[in-house]
């Protein structure tokens, strides 16, 4: 892999009992051990790190001419498509051969498959969306430079976009002279390191990705001399790792929906409880719920302005905050005080009604193991989100019970005052 260093204590393409492949410890590893070093020149990046590569200057010029709105994701996708078009002539050929033949990111899901995600926060991220992106942003570049992308069309884009989305690492843009981070992100496809799998569970995570600019030397039995690295990516053991254990990283605090959209998989929990799950709540559904409870939900121009602002910001139901404070405040601007809780309960029912299937049915099918593949992933997403809606409804009912107790206390306090007045 063009000069990279791989520790003899790891296996890059390990196979695990659950059917996945990833990086495995082939021997006991100590905390701080360097597991993989990979020079930036070996990576696929929006701008070629090695200007000696054939066509790299022409490709960089093409990328610089793209509209500013073409972000790192599409730029990196174009670079990958260019290397795909070169076939065996690509200097990255050995790396490309390690890629899987397909992916399950939602950008390639057909409409019939996307129907299982109806109501979820990723219901509009399927093949139709990716075709629109291809037509608007990618096809013009392919048409303008056919010599750079021979044979590349939508199918190649769908595959390349999935590879970039599921295998690249997002790195803060950095000034290589000062070492300071600047605004923006860069995407890197990193040989070997892209085999790292994700876990949401902190106890499973045992490494992190680092970008370094200092020069280091590593001796390898396959090289007569030590190899020098200047500008590279590295993963180190964050704790002792036993032989046979998987080397795992966290891709970030991601919900089931985000994992499925971006990486094409969903982690499974006994209670469907990914702590980073959320339910996206559009403000128009909140307004509809208020109108269903109270005919007049509008209170003038100031309230309409607030509604427009919240439509842009949106609301999120989460495990940590079952009833978001900004959602409660928004409902209070739409409904009379006595109608706030009925509006929230109506909202819960409307949110639940957006999803395909029923919660108990989905849970039963998942537990039975009879559903697999993309449908299973979709079910896991909607079960996790509906679980949060159920928590939201329970929290609202708890609020209602609290209000009832306060009313009873007020009534009792009133009777006591009446009684004391009679005795005087």
N, C-alpha and C positions, 0 to 999 in steps of 0.2 A: 504493500500500500504506500509506495513512494516514500519510504524512509521512516514510517511510523514505528513506534516502539510499543510492543504488547508484552505485558508481564507474563512469564511462564506459569504464573499461578492462576491465570484466567483463560477461559475458553470463550471466544467471541460468539460462536454460533451454537451455544448449548441448547439441548432439548430438555423440556421439563414435562412432568407427568400430566399436567393439564393441557398439553398440546401446543403450547407456545414455544417460541425460540427466543433466546436472549443471552446475555453475558453471565457465565457461571464461574464460580470459584472452583478451580481444579485442585487447589491445595489451600491450606489455611493461610489467611492473609492478615497481616498486622495493621493496626491503625496507622495511617500516614503513608502506607505503601502506594507507590504510583502504579496504577493499573494499565492505563493506556496514555500514550502521548501521540498526538497527530498534528503534523505541521499544517498550517493554514493553506499552504500551496497544494496540499492533497485534497482539500475540500472543494465543494461546489458552492459558489457564492455569487451574488448578483454582479460582482465585478471580479474578473479573474485575478487571483493573487499572483499567478505566475505568468508574466507577460511574454515569456518565451514560448508558451503554448501556441500552437498553430491556430490562427484566427482569433486569438484573445483580444488583440487591439481592435479588430473590426467589430467584435461582439461588444466590447466596452463602448465603442462609439455609438453603436445601435442603441444601447441602453441609455446612454446620456441624451440621445435625441428623443426619447419617449416623453410623453407629457408628465408633468410633476405629479399628477394624480395617480400615476402608475406606481404603486407602492412596492416594498421589498418582496412581498409574496409573489406578485405577478412577474417581477423582474427575475427572481430566482427560478420561477417556473419556466420562463423563456430560455434561461441559460441551460437548464436541464433538458429542455426540448432540443436545443442546439446539439448537445452532446448525444442525445438519443439519435438524432438524424445522422450523425457521423458514423454510427455503427462501430465496427471494429477499429476504425481510425481514431476514435475518441481517446484522448489521453486518460480519461476517467473510465474507460471500458471495464477494467477489472472491478472497479467500485460499483458500476451500474449492474454488473452481473450478480451482485449480492442482494439486489432489491427483490422484493416479492413480485409475483406476476400480476397481482391485483391488490385492491384495498377495499375497505368498507366505509370510508368516509362518506358522509351523506351527500356530498357533491355529485356522486355518481348514482344515487338512488333514483329509480324510476318513480313515476307518480303513484303507481300501485303500491310500491314499497313505502313511499312517504305518507300514504294514508294512515299507516300505523302510528305515525308521529303527530297526527292531528291534535291540535290543542297545546302541544308542547312548545317550549321556547325555540325549537329549531324546526318548526313545521314548514318553513319556507326556504330550506337550505339544500334542496335536492337538485336533480339534474337540470330542471328548468332554469334555476338560478345560474348554474355553472354555464349553461349554453348562452345565456344572456351576457355573462362576463366574457366568454370567448368571443362572441360576436362584436362586442363593444371595444374590448381592449387588446385581445390577442390576435384575432384574424387580421386586423390592419397591419400589424407588425410582420406577420407571416407573408402577407401579400406583397408588402413593400420590400422584403428581403428573401425571396424564394431560394436564393443560393445558400442562405444561412440555415434554412429550415426545410430541406427537401423531404417531401413525403409526410410532413407534419400537418395534421388536421385536428378536428375536435377530439377524436378518440385519444390521440397522443396527448393533447392538453389535459383531458380528464385524468389520464394516468399520471402525467407529470405533476399536475396540481395536487393529486392525492399523495404522491411521494413527498413533495415539498411540505404539504400540510402535516403529514403524519410522522415524518422522519427528520425534519430540520429543527435546529435549535435557534431560538430567538435571543440575540445577544445585544446588549446596549451598545449603541454607536459610540466609538471611542476615538479620541484624538491620540494617535500612536506616538506623537512627540511628547505630549504632556502626560498621557495616560489618564486624562480626565474623561468622564462620561459626558456625552452631549445628548441633545434631544434626538429621539428616533431609535429605531431598531434595525438590526441586520439579521438576515437568516443565513445559516450555514448548514449544509449537508456534510456531516463529518464521518468519514469512513470508520467503521468499527464502533465508534462511540454511539452511532445511531442505532445500535442494537440494544441499547439500554431500555428496559421496560420501566413503566411508571407504577407507583403505588401511592394511594392516598393515605395509607396507614403509616404514621411516622416510624413505627418500630420496624417496618420493612425497608425503609430508605437507608442505604449505607454508603452512598457516594454523592458527590456534587460535581457539576461541570465547571471548569475554570478556564479562562482565556489568559494566557501569559505572554509577555513580551520579552522576558529575560532569556538569556542563552543558557541551556543546560546540555549536559553530555550524558549519553547512555551507551553502555557497552552491550553489544548483541553478539551471540555466538555465530550468527549468520554474516557478520561483518568483521573484517580484519581489524578495523579501527573503531573507536567510539564514534557515535553519531552525535552531531551538534544540532540543537533545535533552537531557533530564534523566531518567535511568533508561532504559537502552537496552542492546541487545546489539550487539556489533561483531565483525567478523573483519578481521584485518590480515595482510598478507603477512609471513611469517616469514623469507623469503629472496627474492631476485630471481626473478620468474616470467616466462617467455617467452610471447609471444603464441601462442595455440593450446593452451597447456598447461592441464590441468584443475586447478582449485582443489580441494585435497583436505584432509581432516582425519582424525584418528584418533578413532574412537568409543570406543577403549579397547583393552586387551590381551585380545582376545576370540578364543575358539576357533572353528573352523568351525561347530560345533554351536550355539554361542551366537549367532553371526552369523545363521545360518539361522533359529533360533527367534525372535530379536528383530527382525531386519531383512529376512528373506526372501531372502537371497543367501549365496553362499559364494565367496570368492576362489579363484582357481585358480593353483596353483604347479606347476612342472614335476615336482617330486619329492613333491607332495602334502604339503609341509612347513610348514604354518602353525606358527610357533614357539610359539604359545599354545594349541595343541591339548592336550587331556588326555583320559584315560580314567577315568571314575568306576568305582571298584571297591567294591561293597557288601561289608560284612564277612561277610554270610551266605554269599557265594560263596567267600570265603577259608576259612571254617569248613568248608564242604562239601568243598573241595579237601583240607583237612587230614584230614578223616574218611575220604576216599577212599584216602589214603595210609596212615593209621594209625587203627585202629578207635577207640581211646580218645584223643580230642583235648582233652578237658576236664580241668582240673586244680583243680577246687574253686571255691568261691564267689568268691574274689578274681579268678580268671580270667574267670568269667562276667560279673562286674561290668565288667572291662576290655573284654570283648566288647560289652557294651551301650553303653559309652562310645564305642567306635570305630564302632559302627553309626550313631551320630549324627554323628560327625565325618567318617567315610568316608575313603577313600584316593584319591589321584590319581596316575596314571602320567603323567609329562611328559617332554618332550625333555631338560630340564635334569636331572631326577632319574628315570631309568628305573626304578630300584627305590627307592621312597620309604622313608625310614628308619623311619617309623612303621608301615608295612606289614610290613617285615622284623621289627621288634620284636614286632608282633602275631602273626605266624606262629610266632615263637619261643616264644610263650606257649601255642600250640596243639599244637605238634609237638615230638617229641624232636629233639635236635641233628642226628642223622643223617638225619632226615626233613624238615628245613627246605627244602633245595633241591628234593627231589622234590615237596614241597607247592607250591612256587613254580612249578615246571614244569607241574604239574597245573592250577594256577590259570590259567596262560597259555592252556592248551588250552581250559579252560572259558570263559574270557573271549572267545576267538576264536569258539567255537561259538555264542555268543549272536547273532551277526550274520547277516543275510541274505547270500546269494551267497558267492562266493569272491574272495579278494584279487586274484589274477592276472586273473580274469575281469572284475572291476570295473575294474581298471586298463586292461585292453585296450579295454573298451567306452568308457571315458572318453577314451582317447587316439585312438580311431577317430572320435570326434565323433558317433557314431550315437545317443547318449542325450542328451536335452535336458530342459529344464524342471525340475520338482520332483524327478523321479527322478534326474536328473544331480546335483542339489544333495545329495540323500540319499546317493548313491554317494560323492560327495566327502567327506562327513562320515564315513562308515564306513571308507573307505579311509584317511583320515587317522588315525582312532582305531586301526584294526588295525595300522597302521604302528608306532604306539607300543607296542602289545602285542608285536609282533615284536622291537622294541628291548628290551623288558622281558625277553623270553625269551632273547635273545642275551646280555644282561647277567647273567642267572641262570646260563647255561652258562659264561660267563667266570668266575663265582664258583666253579662246580664245578671248572673247570680249575685255578683257583688253589688250591682245597682239595687236589686230587690232587697238585699240585706240592709242597705243604707236607707231605703224607703221605710222598712219595718222599724229601724232604729229611730227615724224621724217621727213615725207615728207614736211609738212608745214614749218618746220624749215629750210629744205634744200632750198625751194623756196624763203624764205625770204633772205637767204644768197646770192642766185643767184641775186635777185633783187637789193640788196644793192651793189653788185659788179658792176652792170650795171650803177648805178647812179654815180659811182666815176669817 
